[in-house]
Amino acid sequence: MHSERVGPAYSDEGARVDRAAVDRERLAEELTVAKSKLQRQRKNAAATQRHVEEIEKQLKLRR
């Protein structure tokens, strides 16, 4: 199913707004959130990688 909005869009104050501008603003916000999430995931992955390397190092020392 696909839906598409038609007709004018209105702000919360009742003023008419450009729907394309609203969509661009929403997408820009989504992109910012997604980039932030990716940065956190990369940081966590780097920490996990360091932990794995430390465990591997400890295992080699005990052989």
Order of alpha helices (4+ residues) and beta strands (2+ residues): beta-beta-alpha
